């Protein structure tokens, strides 16, 4: 015996989707990932303090 299913159409957005304007910046995902990695390396270089007494401990 097969169960009866109801099909309901749902949407996530209330209004129709709009295209991105040419004045807005749009980047591929991998460009954002590369930027974040570079930013973290730069931040790490500012935070890291070279100290001979603490090296290796």
N, C-alpha and C positions, 0 to 999 in steps of 0.2 A: 504494500500500500504506500503510495507516494504522498508526501505532505504537500499541502497547498501553500505556495509562496506568493507573497505580495511584492510587486516591484514598485519601488518608490524612487523617483529621481531626486537627488539632492545636489546642492551646490554649496561650495565653500564661501564664495563671495556673493554679496547681495547685488552688486551692480556688474555690468559687463566689464571685462578686462580691457584696460587701455594700453596702447603701445607706449614704449619708452620714448620720451622726447629726445631729440638730437642734442639738446643742451645739457641733458643729464649725463653724468659719467657712467659708463657701463664697462665692466671688466670681466674677463673670464675667471673662473674659480681658481685656476692654478696661478694666475698673477697675484691674486690676493694672498694665497698661501706663501708664495715666494716673498712677498712684501712682509708678511708677518714673521717669517723665519729671519729675514735680514734685520728687522726691527728688534727681535729678541737677541740676536747676536750682538748688535750694537749696544743694547741695554746691558747685556752680560759683561761686555768689555768695560763699561763704566762702573759697574757694581763690583767686579772682581778686583781685589787688592792683593798685589804681590807682596808677600811677607816671608822672608827666609825662615823666621822662627816658627811659623805656622805651616810651612809647606810640608805636606805629607802626613799631617796629624789629623 
